[in-house]
Amino acid sequence: MTFRLQSRQFRFALQKPLRTAAGILHERCGWLLRLDDGSGAVGWGEVAPFQTTQLQRCAQILEGLPQSLARTQLEVLLAEDNGSLAFGLGAALAELDGLVGAGASQGWLQPPEPALLLPAGEGMLSALAEWQASPAGLEGRTFKWKVATESDGLERRWLEHLLDCLPASARLRLDANGGWDRRTAAAWMKLLVNEPRLDWLEQPLPVEDQKGLEQLAALGPVALDESLAHRPELRRSWRGWQVRRPALEGDPRGFLKELRKGVPKKMLSTAFETGIGRRWLHHLAALQHLGPTPTAPGLAPGWCPEGLLFDPDPENVWRAVGG
């Protein structure tokens, strides 16, 4: 069987810049994929790596591909890539094969209520106040706060305020994006290890310090994020929580199978996808929530703009970027 592959570029600015210890993210760009099997069935994918070098590599590969491809050619491409290109191609094939979507028994599942992303720095205070004043309030919510962007003393004072505001039913995740050293991370863990509302410290140390991460995990809950991209083998060996971004991790068919089996301690997180990638993220987050360790996914509500580019119907997303 041969497939017709089409791609269209997209670019959009986030509603507000995402500031982390690793830098500031202003926009996302990449390609939408449309894979047609010639009989009227279509599979959709999205390719949107974070790093500039990976964007350039994906552009070269996509520009060099013929419009007609055999399945064997697609599977070779999938085997050679473990990033966003393989996600896009694997997602399209999975849909054509009926593993997800209209051809699957479950269709596209809807996600559970997501964690709320608090901005880094002093912006956390105003964002928290807005949520506190909202009709839903703070009860039963999960909050994620980006830390390691200001002085340690200042962030600890803000943490005290945050803990004072959060009700007993709330949950808290602190994401340092690898921005702490061992001493600072240990101090935060000591401060929070007995805090019943704490989910975990997320990537508290740089990816190069795996030994430090393991030592810290012996003291309290640690979730790996960037380490999983730096060393993919940790997705198999790390027994603590894993922050998983399917749109960046390669062919999604394997992860789909794992979640259907009920693998524990996997938290689904956004890479700020269009509506095409978002369908996958929502579906996988729903499967995770049906598993043995359900938890709020990291969908970052309010950080992507609205419009057809983020519509759940892939045809609308495709039309949104034009020819």
Secondary structure, DSSP 8 states (H G I E B T S, - for coil): -EEEEEEEEEEEEEEEEEEETTEEEEEEEEEEEEEE-SSS-EEEEEE--SSHHHHHHHHHHHHHS-SEEEHHHHHHHHHH--SHHHHHHHHHHHHHTTSSBTTSSSBS-------EEE-STTHHHHHHHHHHHSTT-STT-EEEEE-SSS-HHHHHHHHHHHHHHS-TT-EEEEE-TT---HHHHHHHHHHHTT-TTEEEEES-S-TT-HHHHHHHHTTS-EEESHHHHH-TTHHHH--SEEEE-GGGSS-THHHHHHHHHT-SSEEEB-----HHHHHHHHHHHHHHHTSSS----B--TTSS--SGGG-SSHHHHHHHT--
